[in-house]
């Protein structure tokens, strides 16, 4: 998908600028999606994308409120030592929508 199309697929969310003023922008993370169903679908896609990227099989879907490494059956020390440690230590709600095909 092109960037312009990606933005159209994302819901608008209200955020605060540097001065604390509200503004509307496209959602950026799974946690900003509007419904639980949308979040679960996004995490299912992200699990497949991340598995391909890591060259590992997932044992479950990336959890919404827990770290990515749990989806791959890793421990926290293993995740910290992984070449993709930053990604592995993120919680599912913090996954960027780019990894979800949005």
N, C-alpha and C positions, 0 to 999 in steps of 0.2 A: 504494500500500500504506500502511496505517496503521503508525505507529511500533511498536506491539506486534507486528504481523505481521513487520515488518522484523527485529526482534530474533530472532524465532523462526527466520528464514531464515539467520541468521549462526551460524557455529560458535562454541563457547565457547573462549576462549583464556586462558591463565594470564598475568597481568601482575603488576607490583609496585606497591604503593601508595607514598605519600610517605615512609613509614618503611622501605621495602624489604621489606615483607611481601607474600607472594604472595596473589592473589585471582583469581577467575574472572570474566570479563566477555565480552560478545559482541565478535567481531572488528570492527574499525573501518576497516581499510584492506585493499587487495588483498594486500599482503604478509603479512597475517595469515590468509589463507585456507589451508586445510590441504593441498590438492593442486594440482599444476601445472595440471591440467585445469580446476579451479575458477578458478584465477587467469587462465588464458587466456580462459575464457568471460566472466569479469567484465571483462577488458580489452576484449574485443570489444564488449560492451554500452557500456562507458564511452566507447569511441571514437565510437560513434554519438551518444551523449548529448552529448559535448563538441563534436563537429562541429556538431550542431544549435545548441548554445549559442553557438558562435563564428560560425556562419553560414559555415563553411568546409568544404570537402571534405577528408577524410583521404586520404592517399596510401598508408597502411598502418595496421595496428593499433598502438595505443599500446604501446610496448615495456615489458616488465616492469622492466628494470634501466637504462633510459635515459629522458631527459626527454620529456615529452608533445609538445613542439614538433617532434620528429623525425617524428611521425606525420602532421604537416601540411606537411612539406617546408620548414620554416622554419629559419633560422640562429639561433644564440644571440642575436646582437644584435637580430634581428627579434622574437624571443620576449620579450626584455627590454623592448622598446618597445611591445609589444602591450597592449591594455587589460586582458587577462586574464593578465598576465605571471606572477602567482603560480601560477596553474594550469599555464601553459605550461612553467614551469621545474621542476615536480614530476616525479619519476620515477614510472613506472607503478606500482611497488609501494607508493607513498605516496598513491595515489588513494583518496579516501574511498569507502566502499561505497555511499553514497547516490547517487553518479554511476553506479553499476553496477546500479541497480535493486534493491539489497538493503537 
